[in-house]
Amino acid sequence: MNYKWNYQPPTPEQREAARALAKEIGISPILCRMLQERGITSAAEAKRFFRPQLSELHDPFLMKDMDIAVDRLNKAMGRKERILVYGDYDVDGTTAVALVYKFLQQFYSNIDYYIPDRYNEGYGVSRKGVDYAYETGVTLIIVLDCGIKAVEEISYAKEKGIDFIICDHHVPDEVLPPAVAILNPKREDSTYPYDHLSGCGVGFKFMQAFTINNGIEFHQLTPLLDLVAVSIASDIVPIMGENRILAYHGLRQLNSNPSVGLKSIIDVCGLSEREINMSDIVFKIGPRINASGRIQNGKEAVDLLIEKDYQAAKEKSNLINQYNETRKDLDKNMTEEANKIVDNLEHLDERRSIVIYNEDWHKGVIGIVASRLTEIYYRPAVVLTRTDNLATGSARSVSGFDVYKAIEYCRDLLENFGGHTYAAGLSMKTENVEEFSRRFEEYVTQNILPEQTSATIQIDAHLDFRDITPKFFFDLKKFNPFGPDNHKPIFATLNVYDYGTSKVVGRDQEHIKLELVDNKSNNVMNGIAFGQSSQARYIKTKQSFNICYTIEENTHRRGEIQLQIEDIKPSRNKAL
């Protein structure tokens, strides 16, 4: 991949401000510059960023309808009504259902949970789910991570005497469902101070309000923060503001005392001997929880997440691990087929988006394939398959482009759609696919920026190897947890040389284990360049080259700093 490196050097004023902050808080001016880019300009703000406190969470009653929601839940419990906790089949939905169910079950027994079947019922609130609730005597449904567009289904439930409390974070339409309470920080009339909560995060705020109203100690909620952290990482929501507090403490819970269900997944993933970070959730824990809804039924994921017996949890984890292996095979085959279709698209070079349709594809994996296509082609992608008489699919986006708005532009062609900036779901009549493809491309072409469709690496700072001290690395780690809006910094060092001991490694000799020096210090830096063995010949010529990288701890040698090389360019290359 031929990446373009983007680097914006700080202005003299920015350098001076960074130096002043560095003097005040005792960390490198380079890291202080990164704090400033995150809107942090004072010592007090830096302290709050580095040490997020649960006491700084917003008052949940600032969310519109929260008082109504808590009042309705209290009434249901007082009257011994049957309550159903209902949620989407993805990681955010299943963690949300597990959180609310686990918490309320401590105080109330007449409660059940429900996850719709991806294949028989589709996304969100279904009539089948409402019928199940009616047949089992449910009079209150708490719906999580979906429901904001379920106007017809919730009207149907109301006719049957069933009330709804919606806890959602997806963008609402102008017409809201006739629910008793709608908790959604993205409501047009919302005054809540933070609007990027995950679906599980909204559920957590509901339970926080319930504890305040009922005089329950907050510490009874903290064991559930591991579920919130898993949802935040997996649903790719920003990790600043309230999400940063929740993710920070959720990771601490996940590492110190995870729930039995999550502990069994951690063990199956082989993560039990190391400190788990957001990337481990994104690439290992989340996909396994998701695989249940993709291959079988998301209810199995909730069964696991609420399990109290470790042996039973281990058996369930092994099963969802098998689903994940099946998912990986499907994903690989479908991605290969999708690539062939894309390669044969007319005028591919001129297109700014990708829309492909194959009625034989597995519905559970199309979202992953859409993600793969955005990574390969650097364009927003929509992947569609056939479900009954409709083309249904998933959309994924590139950095900085709002794919939800692009889909909304085509709403007259759609039967249903929902989502947020980087991911959305949609369905349409099969005869509309061609026109949708044309209209979607039209919107993307008019609104996407050229740099959003190219292979670009954003460099945060230039470093010399002498800058990378144990203290620098210790302070850098305080920026965790990383994610959207708080990305892991990528550094560049120019004019480095092979120390003479770099070598190609890996089963297929595809990686390079590097030992490097620069001409500013005597430091020998260790690095690993995954999948870049084609660069080994140039590195061995003893000519200088430029590298960009993240700074990691070597997992095999605790405490040792290692550079994870993102890209290598000959020094003469000026594309910085």
Salt bridges, closest charged atoms under 4 A:
GLU16 OE1 - ARG19 NH2 3.14
GLU37 OE2 - ARG33 NH2 3.84
ASP65 OD2 - ARG187 NH1 2.93
ASP71 OD2 - LYS75 NZ 3.38
GLU81 OE1 - ARG72 NH2 2.80
GLU81 OE2 - ARG79 NH1 3.13
ASP92 OD2 - HIS169 NE2 3.19
ASP112 OD2 - ARG82 NH2 3.80
ASP145 OD1 - HIS169 NE2 3.07
ASP163 OD2 - ARG72 NE 2.86
ASP168 OD1 - HIS170 ND1 2.77
ASP173 OD1 - LYS149 NZ 3.56
ASP173 OD1 - ARG411 NH2 3.15
ASP189 OD1 - ARG187 NE 2.94
ASP195 OD1 - HIS196 NE2 3.21
ASP235 OD2 - HIS169 NE2 3.36
ASP235 OD2 - HIS420 NE2 3.40
GLU242 OE2 - LYS205 NZ 2.66
ASP267 OD1 - LYS263 NZ 2.66
ASP280 OD1 - ARG274 NH2 3.05
ASP303 OD1 - LYS299 NZ 3.64
GLU307 OE1 - LYS316 NZ 2.62
GLU325 OE2 - LYS328 NZ 3.27
ASP331 OD2 - ARG327 NH1 3.21
ASP331 OD2 - ARG372 NH2 2.57
GLU336 OE2 - LYS332 NZ 3.27
GLU350 OE2 - HIS347 ND1 3.94
GLU359 OE1 - ARG386 NH1 3.51
GLU408 OE2 - ARG411 NH1 3.65
ASP412 OD1 - ARG439 NH1 2.98
GLU435 OE2 - ARG438 NH2 2.80
GLU435 OE2 - ARG439 NE 3.40
GLU441 OE1 - ARG351 NH2 3.96
GLU442 OE1 - ARG438 NH1 3.30
ASP460 OD1 - HIS487 NE2 2.94
ASP464 OD2 - ARG466 NH2 3.57
ASP464 OD1 - LYS520 NZ 3.45
ASP475 OD2 - LYS471 NZ 2.50
ASP475 OD1 - LYS478 NZ 3.31
ASP498 OD2 - LYS540 NZ 3.05
GLU510 OE2 - HIS511 NE2 3.38
GLU552 OE1 - LYS488 NZ 3.12
GLU560 OE1 - ARG557 NH1 3.37
ASP567 OD2 - LYS569 NZ 3.69
